[in-house]
Amino acid sequence: MHINLDESQRAIVHANYSDRRIVTAGPGAGKTATAVALVEEITSRTRTDSDDGSQVLFVSFSRTSINASINAFGSGLDKDTDAVVAMTLDSLAWELTGTRNDQFAARIDFDAIIELAINKVCGDYGGELDDVVHLIVDEAQDMTNVRRKFLLALIDRLPADSGLTVFGDPLQSIYEFLDSSAENGQSAWDSLLTGLRDRDVTSFLTLDGEYRARRRGPRKVSTAARAMRHVGATERIDLLDELVTDLSLFNAAQFGQQAADWVGTTAVLVRTNAGVVALHDELAKAGFHCHARHRDARQATVAPWVADLWEAVSGRPVTMAAFDEFASFRDDVESGWFRLLLHATHAGETVSWNSFARICSTSLDSAQPWFTPDVDVPVISTIHQAKGLEWDNVAVADVPTLLRPAGKREPESELLFVALSRGRDKVVIMDWEAPFYRTAPRSNLMYRPHPRLNFPTEVLITPESLRLDDMIGDAGGQACLRSAAPGSRVDFELLSSGSGWPNYRCLVSGEVIGATTPEFGRAFSQLLRGRGAGGWPQLGSVTLEGVESRWSTIENTKFWLQARPFGMAEVLRKGPE
């Protein structure tokens, strides 16, 4: 594949593949295209007909970076995609140490695994990196202390003639808060540079292109970025202050009206998960359909058509003829997917529902058509989750808390810069302030406390608040979910008033479509500090974000449609105001 490179990219790609260098790569500077071209150039020089097994190793701090790189390598390389191995540093540590999930009785200690990997590389080294001809490091500015030590240990074990390219951008260093063991007051980036200099990596290059910004707002961000690279922290804040003042400003209602007519993809970026919940709630209640990327909501779900197929064939094994007939009545299903099913389930001519359930449970490839595709609606996301992503249109909310926070919290200029630099066509500011939410210490259940009495006035409902182990409701509820539009309201009806915790039945248009879990009930009861004289409270409605397929293999395998509610439900409790 031929990639048109600018001069700064060619300086990286066409150098000796054994060179070791640090590359400053700002947002939209063409880093991914450079990495693809670099891998292609290296493999063309090092691979022979005999195939000596040489590889390019691509590592990063974040899964987002790795996923984007894997997609780019898959579509950008003409051949030899097996010549590049891409993984997070954490995944590499697991592989080197042979760690498995079942080795942990409780929560996984990722830093401990990294420490084990450091000991392995420094002490009990088995030549695992001997075939690496070039190491490419992405998002290097985000590596915490223990991961920096791991990376430097890997560099120490590279063959003497292996090359190194470290991509990073100190303006996008947004994970300093994770680096509890900062060295000598240095930033994560400066600490890494010190370690690299100690290893004679002193060549500095910069990607100078601008391939993201297409219109006025994003171009202003790009211009400001160039100035920010040559000034100190205080001056960077002043430049960002000037920049956001010069961008269009909307309140939430105005944004909802304007964004409905925008062309392309749209994201609203906020600082915290609580902000995601609150802003999603406000926009959804105003009739603006959007999707929340929240830590408590599963992102990979099975598409609704799978449960509809199970219903259409009455749970019998699926033949090609049955699948073709089903697909002929659906706009969201293609006949060719049946061959993908046969391959994934290792089936002959029919696909059993047990094997279908297995691939839904264990498949690592969320791009397969039986998984729900990315939603084509505006996304509400934290800035941290947006790192490495881009959209046509971006709105950044609650800017004052980032730029000039109250109290002792430091300004987060890097976080604001990352948010502003995600847009291609539009970048606007949303005049919106996040309300005060709390998270219960043991259950992590998010709620909005009463300003004086501290009992919850609202509580977060996510898809995980509902039972997923069995179908709740009957055919009427399934039919209702089949026709329900995203943005519909999910109502809650209190089922028990005398038990140790509240249980709620969930309804859409009066039809039962689910029930809350005992875990939600117990966590909610702890927030309420008991039933109170009036019994357990009722709950207000929340938004139906969508529908997914769920399944059970206990006794007989079955699939059903499952609601995905999301939002803050008002706590309708009789008590003091």
N, C-alpha and C positions, 0 to 999 in steps of 0.2 A: 504494500500500500504506500503510495507516495503522499507525503505530508509536506505542505509548503511551510518552511521554517523561516523565521526572521533571523537576523544576524546574531542576536543573543542566544537563540536556541541552537543555531549551528555551532556556536562556540562550545556548547556542551556536548552535542551529539557527535561531532566529527573530531573531537579530541582523541587522544590515545585512550583506549578503554581501560587501561591500568591507572589512569590519572585519579587522584583523590582530591575532591573539591567540595566546597559548601556553596549552595546556590540559594540566594534570596529570591523567593517566588511569591509575589503578591497575588491577591485574588484576580482571576481572569487573565493572568499573564501567560497562559499557555503551558502550564506545568504538565498536565496530563498528556498533551500532544508531544511534548518534549520527552517524557518518560517512554511513550510508545516508540517514538523514533529512536531513542537511545537503545532500547532493548533490541529493536530490529537491526540497528547498526552493529551492536555487539555480537548478536547471534550470527549475523552474516559473516563476521570476521572469525569467529571462534568455532563455529560448527563445521564439521567435515563430513564426508560421505560415511566415514566409519563411526560417526556419532560418539564423541568421547565423553558424553555425559555432562559437559560443562553447563552451568546454569547461572542465570541472573536471579538474585534473591531480592525481592521487593518487600520491605517491611514498613509498618506504620503504627501509630498509636491507636487509631480509630478504625472500627469496622466500616464506617462510611467511606473512608478513603480507600480501604481495601476493595470494597464492593465496586466503587467507581473505577478503580484501576483494573480489576478483573474484567469488567465489561469493556473497558477501553482496549485491553490487550486482546480480548476475544474478537473484537470487531476490527481492530487496527492492524493486527499482524497478519501478513499473508500466510505464514506457516510458522512452524516451530513454537506454537503457543506453549508446548511442554518445556520450552527452554527457559521460561520464567516461572518462578514460584512466588506467589503473593500471599502474605498472611500478616496478621497483627503480631506485635512482639509477644503478647500474651499467648497466642496460639503457638508460636515458635517455642516458647518456654515449655508449654504443655508437651509438645512433640519431643523436645530434647530430653525431658525428664520422664516421659512415659506416664504422665499423670492422667488419671481417669476420674470422672465425676463421682463414681461410687466409692472413692477413697475418702470422701468427706462425709462425716456424720451430720454435720450442720452446714453452716454457711461456708462457701468456698473462700479461702484466703488467697487472693490472686497475687498479692505482693510476696507471700511466702513461696509460691510456685516460682516467681521470678528469682527470688534468692536461691532456690534450689538449682535453677538453670544457670545462674552465675557460678555457683560452686561446680556445677558439671562442666561448664566451658573452661573455667580457670584451672580446675583440678583433674577431674576424670574425663578428659576430652578424648573422644573417639574418632576424630577426623570428619565430623559431620559437615564441616564447611569447606572441605578440601576441593570440591568441584565448583565452588562459587567463583566465577570470574569477575563479577561486579555486584556490589551491594548498593541498592538504591533505598534511601530512607526518606519517607514522606512525613509531613506534619511534625518535623523534629522539634519544633518549639513547644509542643504539648507534652513532651515526655517528662514524667516525674523522676525523682531522684533515683529510685531503684531501677527504673527502666533505662535511664541514661547509663547507669553502671552496667546493665546487661548489654546495651548496645555497644558500649566501649569494649566490653569483654569480647563480643563477637568480632569487632574490628581487629582486636589483637590476635584473633585466631584465623583471620583471612590469610590465604596464601600471599606471599610477598609481592607477586605480580598481579594481584586482584585489584580492581578499581573500586572507587567509592564516590557516590553522589548523594549528598545530604541536602534535601529540599526543606526549607523552613522560612518562616516569616515572623519576626518578633512582634509585628503589629497585630498578629492574630493569636497571640499566646494567651489562651483563655482558661487554662487549667492550672494556673499557679496555686489556686486554693487547695489542690490535691497534693502539692509538694510540701508536706509537713516538715521535711528535713532539708530545707533550702541551705545551700552552702555559702557561708560568709556573706549573707545578704544578697547574693547574686540572683538574678532571674534564672528561670529554667534554661532559657536560650543562652545566656552568658555562661552558665555552668557547663553546658554542652560544648560551647566554643572553646572553653578552657581545656576540657578533656581532649578535644580534637587537636588543638594546638600542641598539647603534650605528645601527640602521636604524629606530629609533623604534617597535619592536614591544615594547611594555611592558605590554600588557593580559594579566593572568594570570587564568585560570579553572580550576575543578576539577570533575571529574565525581565526584559524591558517592554514586552508587548502588552497590548490591552485588547483582549478578545471577548470580553463579557459585556461591557457597557455599550449599549446601542443608542440610548437616547439621553436627554439632557440631565436628568437626575442622577443616574449611575455614572455619567461622565464627570459630574461634579464630585462624586465620591472618589473617582479615580484620580482627579486632579489634586484633591485634598490629601490623598494617600501619598502622592509623590512628595508633597511638602512635609508631611508628618514624619517621613523617614530621616529627616535632617534636623529635627529639633528634639528637645527634651520632653519629659512627661507633662509638665505644666503647659508648655506651648502646644502639645498635641491636644490637650483638653480644650484649649482656646480655639484651635482650628476646627475641632469637632463641633464645638458650640456654634461657631460661625456657619459651619456646613448645615447643621440641622435647622438653623434659623432660616436658611435660604431654600429649604425644601418645603413642598406643599404640606399643609397641616389640616387634618380632618379630625372631628370627633367621631365616636363610634357610629352614630347614626349616619353621619355624612359619608363615612367610609363604606358602610353597607350599601348605600344608594349608588355611590360611584363605582365600587368594585364589581357590582353586578353587571356592568357594561364593559369591563376590562377584557381585553383579548389575551389569551394565554393563561399560564399558571400563576397562582397568587398565593402568597404566604404572609401571615401576620406573625411577627416574632416578638416574644416577650422574655423577660429575664428568668422567671421561675415557673415551675409546674403549677403552682397556685394561680399564677397569672394566666396560664393556658386555660385552666378550668373556668376562671371568672370571665374572661373575655369570650370564650366559646359560649358560655351561658348567656351573656348579654346579647351577643350577635344572633344566636339561635332563637332566643325569645323574641327578637325583633324580626324574625322571618328570614334571616340570612343563613342559607345552608352552608355549613363549613364542617371541617373534620379536625378533631383535636388529636395531636400526637402527644399523648400523655404517658408517663412512666407506668401507670397502673392499667393501661389498656393494651391488650395484645395487638400487635401490628400485622402479624401473619395469620390470616384466617382462611377457612375453606369456603369457596364460593357457594352462594345459595343454590345454583343449578344442580349441585351434587345431590342435595336432599330432594330436589324436585325430580331428578332422575330415579332415585330410589323409590319415590312414590309412583312414578310413571310405570316402572317395571314391577311394582308390588314386591320389591325386595328380592326378586329373582336375579340370577347372574346375568350380566349385561352382554348381549351379543352385538356384533357390528350392525346388524339390521335394526335392532332395537335402538341403538345409539343414533343411527342415521335418522330414524323416524323421529326420535326425540329432538335432535338438532334441527330438523326441518321446520319445527314450530318455534324455534328460539333464535333471537337475534344475538344472544350472548354466548352461543355454543357453536363450535365448528365440527363438522363430521370427522375431520382429520385428527381430532384429539383422541379418538379411540385408539389409534395406533400408538400414541404416546402412552396411553393407559396400559396397553398390552406390554409395552416395553418396560414401563416402570414397575408393573406387578409381576413381571416374568411369566405372563399367562400365555396360553396357547391361542384359543379362539374366543374364549369368554373371560370376563373379569368378574371374579367373586367379590362380594361386598366385604368379606373379611380382609382380602388383599387391598381393596380400596381404602378401608379404614387404616390399614397398616401404613400405606404411603402418605395418607393425610397426617398420621401421627409422627412419622419419622423422616419424611422428605426434608432435605436441607435446601432444596431449590424452590424458593417462593415464586419464581417466574413461571413455574408449571401452571397450565391453565385451570387446574382444579383449585388453585388458591385465588383469593380475591385480588383483582388487580388494583394498582394504586388508584385512589379516588380522584376523579377529575373535578374537584371542588376546592375552594380555598382552604388552606391548611393553617391551623393555629399551632405554633410550635415554640418550644424554648429555643433560645439562640444556640445553646450548646448542642441540641439535637440537629440544628440546621447547619452546623459546621461541615464544610465540604459540599454542600448542596447549593443549588441556585434556582431561581424562579424568574419568570418574566416580570412579575410585579411583586414588590415587597413593601409592607408597612411595618414600621417599628413602633411599638407601643411603650408607654411609660418611660420615655427617654430621661426625664430628670433623675430617676432613681439610679441610672447608669452613669450619667455625666456629672451631676452634682448632688450626691446622696446626702440625706440628713444624718446627723449623728457622727459616729466614729468610722463608719464604713468608708473605705477608699473608693474613689471613682474607678469605674471599670471601662476605661477607654477602649481597650482591646475588644471587649465584648460588644460594645456599641459599634466599633468599626467592622467587626465580623458581620453583624446584623445588616448594616447599611450596604455592605459590599456583596450581598446575595442577589441583588436585582439586576436584570438585563435591560428592561425598558422603563420601569417606574420604580422610584424609591420615594416613599412618603412617610410622614410622621403622624402617628395617631395620638391625639390629645386624650389620654386615658390613664387613669391611675388605678392600680390593682387594689381591691379591697383586702382587708386583713383576714387571712385564714390561718388555721392551726392544723397540725397533724398530730393525732393521738400517738403517744410514745411507743406503745407496744404493738398496736395494730396497723399504724401508718394510715389510719382512716382520716381523710381530710374533712374539716368542718369549719363553719363560720361561727365564732362564739358571740353570744350576747355581749354587748359592750360593757355591761355592769355585772351581770350575774354568771357569765362564763358558761352557761349551758348552750348546746348547739342550736342555732337558728336555721342552719342549712347543713346538709351532709352530702358528701360526694357519692354518686351512684356511677359505677362503671360496669362493663359487661361481666367482670369477675364478681360483681355483687349478686349475680343471679346463678342459680344452680345450672351446671353444665353437664351433669351426669345422667340426666333423663329428660324426656320431653314432658313439659308441664303444660296442661291444656289438652284440647281435643282438635278434631279436624277443623272446627270453626276458627280456632286460634291460628292454626297453620295457614288456612286460607287468608286470614287477615294479614299475617306477616308476608304472605306471597304478594299481596297487593299494596301493602303499606309503603308510603313514600318516605324517604329520609326527611327528617324534620318533623315527622308526626310526634305526638305526645305519648309518653308511656306513663300510665297512672298506677298508683299503688293503693292496695286495699289491705288494711290490717286484718290478719287472720286470727291471731291469738292475743288475748289481753291478760291472761293469767299465768303464762309460762315464764321461765327464767330470762327469756329474751324475746324481742318482737319478731314476728314472721309476717312477711307481706306477699300478697299475690300481685302479679304485674298484669296489666291489661292495656290493650290497644283497641280503641273504638269499642270498648265494652267486652272484648273477647280476652279470655285468659291466655297469656302467652309465656308465662314464666313465674318464678317465685324466688325470693331472696334466699341466700345461703344461711345456714346456722352461724358460720363464721362472721358474716356481716351483722347478723342479729346480736351476737355476743359483743362484738366491737362497739356497736351502736349503743347497747345497753350500758356499757362501761362509760361512754360519753354522757349518757343521760343520768348516770349515778342512781339507777333504780327506776322503778315504774312510775313512781309519783302517785298522788291521790287520784288523778284523772286517768290512770292506766297508761299504757304505751301510746305514743303519739301516732297520728296519721302522717303520711308523707305527701308532699306535693309532687306534681308531675315533672318529668325530665324529657329531654329530646331523644328520639330514636335516631341514632346515627346511621344505622344500617341493619342488615340481616346477614347471618352466616349459617353454614351447615355445621351441625354437631352430630355425634354418633356415640353408640354404646355397643360393646361386644360382649357384655354380660348376658348370659343365656343366649338370646337370639340377637344377631347383629341388626341394628336399625339406625337410620339417619333421620334427622328432623331439622326444621328451620328454627334458629335461635335468634332472639332479639339482641341488639347491641345498644343498650341505653347509655347515655353519658350526660352528666350534668349535676348541678347542685339541687337537691330536693329540699324544699322548705319543710322544716319540722313543725308540724301543726299540733303543738302541745298546749293543753290547758294549764295555765300557770301564770306567774307574775310577768308583767310586761316591762 
